[in-house]
Amino acid sequence: MSEGLEDILAERLAVIFCGINPGVLAAAQGHHFAGRGNRFWRTLHLAGFTPEEVRPENDRTILHFQCGLTAVVERPTARADQLSLHDSSQRQRISNRRSRAMRHVSWRFSARRRTRRYRVSEVAWGLQAKTFGNAAVWVLPNPSGRNRAFSLDQLVDAYSVLRLAAIDPAQ
């Protein structure tokens, strides 16, 4: 395993949550979304992905709920804006996921993060027109404790829409 976190993936997942990169604490503990301020596990539970809130040390149980975890960049940082252009070039590792049968990929961004081409706040949240392989792509707000542009209720609302589309497609 590298200095980052091991992907938690399996075949035929309904959703793969793809973060920007692991946080320093998460990488140190070896578990995704570790940290008191991170609202990922709480959001997933309240949005209906899991019957109870998963603790970071049980992150692999997300596979039981047809979900997986990965990141664009493996290198952990305290904040995503600490990544370099070289780190951004690692996007190729995500395209290797195309061989997996997945229906939805969720990309999470902070509301105010800027890139060279556009402001992420100008990106439409939710289902995107473009696909990733055969998977639908969703852009959702980042549940990091540093991203206070979104309340817990707003996060839950955004993630609930994805859950209804991915896990409960009949709805």
C-alpha positions as a Markdown table, in Angstrom:
| # | Residue | x | y | z |
|---|---|---|---|---|
| 1 | Met | 0.0 | 0.0 | 0.0 |
| 2 | Ser | 1.2 | 3.5 | -0.8 |
| 3 | Glu | 1.2 | 6.4 | 1.6 |
| 4 | Gly | -2.4 | 7.0 | 0.8 |
| 5 | Leu | -5.4 | 4.7 | 1.3 |
| 6 | Glu | -6.2 | 1.4 | -0.3 |
| 7 | Asp | -9.2 | 1.6 | -2.6 |
| 8 | Ile | -12.3 | -0.3 | -1.4 |
| 9 | Leu | -13.8 | -1.7 | -4.6 |
| 10 | Ala | -15.5 | -4.8 | -5.8 |
| 11 | Glu | -17.3 | -5.9 | -9.0 |
| 12 | Arg | -20.8 | -4.7 | -9.8 |
| 13 | Leu | -21.0 | -1.8 | -7.3 |
| 14 | Ala | -24.0 | 0.5 | -7.5 |
| 15 | Val | -21.9 | 3.6 | -6.5 |
| 16 | Ile | -18.2 | 4.3 | -6.3 |
| 17 | Phe | -17.5 | 7.4 | -4.3 |
| 18 | Cys | -14.4 | 9.1 | -5.7 |
| 19 | Gly | -12.8 | 11.8 | -3.5 |
| 20 | Ile | -10.1 | 14.2 | -4.4 |
| 21 | Asn | -7.5 | 12.7 | -2.1 |
| 22 | Pro | -7.2 | 11.3 | 1.4 |
| 23 | Gly | -6.9 | 13.5 | 4.4 |
| 24 | Val | -3.7 | 13.3 | 6.5 |
| 25 | Leu | -5.6 | 11.8 | 9.5 |
| 26 | Ala | -7.4 | 9.2 | 7.4 |
| 27 | Ala | -4.1 | 8.1 | 5.8 |
| 28 | Ala | -2.4 | 7.9 | 9.2 |
| 29 | Gln | -5.2 | 5.8 | 10.6 |
| 30 | Gly | -5.6 | 3.7 | 7.4 |
| 31 | His | -9.3 | 4.3 | 7.1 |
| 32 | His | -11.3 | 6.4 | 4.7 |
| 33 | Phe | -13.0 | 9.6 | 6.1 |
| 34 | Ala | -11.5 | 9.3 | 9.6 |
| 35 | Gly | -11.6 | 12.5 | 11.5 |
| 36 | Arg | -14.2 | 14.1 | 13.8 |
| 37 | Gly | -15.1 | 16.9 | 11.3 |
| 38 | Asn | -15.7 | 14.7 | 8.3 |
| 39 | Arg | -19.4 | 14.2 | 7.7 |
| 40 | Phe | -19.1 | 11.5 | 5.0 |
| 41 | Trp | -20.3 | 8.5 | 7.1 |
| 42 | Arg | -23.0 | 10.5 | 8.8 |
| 43 | Thr | -24.3 | 11.8 | 5.5 |
| 44 | Leu | -24.3 | 8.3 | 3.9 |
| 45 | His | -26.3 | 7.0 | 6.8 |
| 46 | Leu | -28.8 | 9.9 | 6.9 |
| 47 | Ala | -29.2 | 9.7 | 3.1 |
| 48 | Gly | -30.2 | 6.0 | 3.4 |
| 49 | Phe | -27.1 | 4.3 | 2.0 |
| 50 | Thr | -26.4 | 2.4 | 5.3 |
| 51 | Pro | -28.8 | 1.3 | 8.1 |
| 52 | Glu | -26.5 | 2.8 | 10.7 |
| 53 | Glu | -23.6 | 5.2 | 10.7 |
| 54 | Val | -20.4 | 3.3 | 9.7 |
| 55 | Arg | -17.3 | 4.1 | 11.8 |
| 56 | Pro | -14.2 | 4.9 | 9.8 |
| 57 | Glu | -12.4 | 1.7 | 11.1 |
| 58 | Asn | -15.2 | -0.3 | 9.5 |
| 59 | Asp | -14.9 | 1.5 | 6.2 |
| 60 | Arg | -14.7 | -1.9 | 4.3 |
| 61 | Thr | -18.3 | -2.7 | 5.3 |
| 62 | Ile | -19.4 | -0.1 | 2.7 |
| 63 | Leu | -19.1 | -3.0 | 0.2 |
| 64 | His | -22.1 | -4.6 | 1.9 |
| 65 | Phe | -24.2 | -1.7 | 0.7 |
| 66 | Gln | -23.1 | -1.8 | -3.0 |
| 67 | Cys | -20.7 | 1.1 | -2.6 |
| 68 | Gly | -17.0 | 1.5 | -3.0 |
| 69 | Leu | -14.4 | 4.2 | -2.3 |
| 70 | Thr | -11.4 | 5.6 | -4.3 |
| 71 | Ala | -9.7 | 8.9 | -4.8 |
| 72 | Val | -8.3 | 10.7 | -7.8 |
| 73 | Val | -4.9 | 11.4 | -6.1 |
| 74 | Glu | -3.4 | 8.9 | -3.6 |
| 75 | Arg | -1.2 | 11.5 | -1.8 |
| 76 | Pro | -2.8 | 12.6 | 1.5 |
| 77 | Thr | -2.9 | 16.3 | 2.4 |
| 78 | Ala | -4.7 | 18.4 | 5.0 |
| 79 | Arg | -6.5 | 20.3 | 2.3 |
| 80 | Ala | -7.1 | 19.6 | -1.4 |
| 81 | Asp | -5.6 | 22.9 | -2.4 |
| 82 | Gln | -2.3 | 21.6 | -1.3 |
| 83 | Leu | -2.1 | 19.3 | -4.3 |
| 84 | Ser | 0.2 | 20.1 | -7.1 |
| 85 | Leu | -0.3 | 20.0 | -10.9 |
| 86 | His | 1.8 | 16.8 | -10.8 |
| 87 | Asp | -0.7 | 15.3 | -8.4 |
| 88 | Ser | -3.6 | 16.2 | -10.7 |
| 89 | Ser | -1.9 | 14.3 | -13.5 |
| 90 | Gln | -2.6 | 11.0 | -11.6 |
| 91 | Arg | -6.2 | 11.1 | -12.9 |
| 92 | Gln | -5.2 | 8.1 | -15.2 |
| 93 | Arg | -5.6 | 5.8 | -12.2 |
| 94 | Ile | -9.3 | 6.5 | -12.1 |
| 95 | Ser | -9.8 | 5.6 | -15.8 |
| 96 | Asn | -8.5 | 2.2 | -14.9 |
| 97 | Arg | -11.8 | 1.7 | -13.0 |
| 98 | Arg | -13.6 | 1.5 | -16.3 |
| 99 | Ser | -13.2 | -2.3 | -16.4 |
| 100 | Arg | -15.3 | -2.6 | -13.3 |
| 101 | Ala | -19.1 | -2.9 | -13.7 |
| 102 | Met | -20.3 | 0.3 | -12.1 |
| 103 | Arg | -23.5 | 2.2 | -12.6 |
| 104 | His | -22.7 | 5.5 | -10.8 |
| 105 | Val | -19.6 | 7.4 | -10.0 |
| 106 | Ser | -19.7 | 10.3 | -7.5 |
| 107 | Trp | -17.1 | 13.0 | -7.6 |
| 108 | Arg | -17.0 | 15.3 | -4.6 |
| 109 | Phe | -15.7 | 18.8 | -4.7 |
| 110 | Ser | -15.5 | 21.6 | -2.3 |
| 111 | Ala | -17.7 | 24.5 | -3.2 |
| 112 | Arg | -15.0 | 27.1 | -3.6 |
| 113 | Arg | -12.1 | 25.1 | -5.1 |
| 114 | Arg | -10.7 | 26.6 | -8.3 |
| 115 | Thr | -9.1 | 24.9 | -11.2 |
| 116 | Arg | -7.3 | 26.4 | -14.2 |
| 117 | Arg | -10.3 | 25.9 | -16.4 |
| 118 | Tyr | -13.3 | 26.7 | -14.3 |
| 119 | Arg | -14.6 | 27.4 | -10.8 |
| 120 | Val | -16.1 | 24.2 | -9.4 |
| 121 | Ser | -18.9 | 26.3 | -7.9 |
| 122 | Glu | -19.9 | 26.8 | -11.6 |
| 123 | Val | -20.2 | 23.1 | -12.1 |
| 124 | Ala | -23.8 | 21.8 | -11.9 |
| 125 | Trp | -24.3 | 19.6 | -8.9 |
| 126 | Gly | -26.0 | 16.2 | -9.3 |
| 127 | Leu | -26.2 | 14.0 | -12.4 |
| 128 | Gln | -23.9 | 15.0 | -15.2 |
| 129 | Ala | -24.5 | 14.8 | -19.0 |
| 130 | Lys | -21.2 | 13.0 | -19.6 |
| 131 | Thr | -20.6 | 9.4 | -18.5 |
| 132 | Phe | -17.5 | 7.6 | -17.2 |
| 133 | Gly | -17.2 | 4.4 | -19.2 |
| 134 | Asn | -20.8 | 3.1 | -18.9 |
| 135 | Ala | -21.4 | 4.7 | -15.5 |
| 136 | Ala | -23.5 | 7.8 | -14.8 |
| 137 | Val | -21.5 | 10.6 | -13.2 |
| 138 | Trp | -22.7 | 12.6 | -10.2 |
| 139 | Val | -21.0 | 15.7 | -8.7 |
| 140 | Leu | -21.8 | 16.0 | -5.0 |
| 141 | Pro | -20.6 | 18.4 | -2.4 |
| 142 | Asn | -17.6 | 17.4 | -0.4 |
| 143 | Pro | -18.6 | 16.3 | 3.2 |
| 144 | Ser | -15.3 | 17.4 | 4.6 |
| 145 | Gly | -15.5 | 19.4 | 7.8 |
| 146 | Arg | -13.5 | 22.1 | 6.0 |
| 147 | Asn | -16.3 | 22.5 | 3.5 |
| 148 | Arg | -18.8 | 24.6 | 5.5 |
| 149 | Ala | -20.5 | 26.0 | 2.4 |
| 150 | Phe | -23.0 | 23.0 | 2.8 |
| 151 | Ser | -25.0 | 22.1 | 5.9 |
| 152 | Leu | -25.5 | 18.5 | 6.9 |
| 153 | Asp | -29.1 | 18.8 | 5.7 |
| 154 | Gln | -27.9 | 20.0 | 2.3 |
| 155 | Leu | -25.4 | 17.2 | 2.0 |
| 156 | Val | -28.0 | 14.6 | 3.0 |
| 157 | Asp | -30.4 | 16.0 | 0.3 |
| 158 | Ala | -27.8 | 15.8 | -2.4 |
| 159 | Tyr | -26.6 | 12.3 | -1.5 |
| 160 | Ser | -30.2 | 11.1 | -1.1 |
| 161 | Val | -31.0 | 11.9 | -4.8 |
| 162 | Leu | -28.0 | 9.8 | -5.8 |
| 163 | Arg | -29.1 | 6.9 | -3.5 |
| 164 | Leu | -32.6 | 6.9 | -5.0 |
| 165 | Ala | -31.2 | 6.8 | -8.5 |
| 166 | Ala | -28.5 | 4.2 | -7.9 |
| 167 | Ile | -29.8 | 1.9 | -5.2 |
| 168 | Asp | -33.5 | 2.3 | -5.6 |
| 169 | Pro | -33.8 | 2.8 | -9.4 |
| 170 | Ala | -37.5 | 1.9 | -9.4 |
| 171 | Gln | -38.3 | 5.1 | -7.5 |
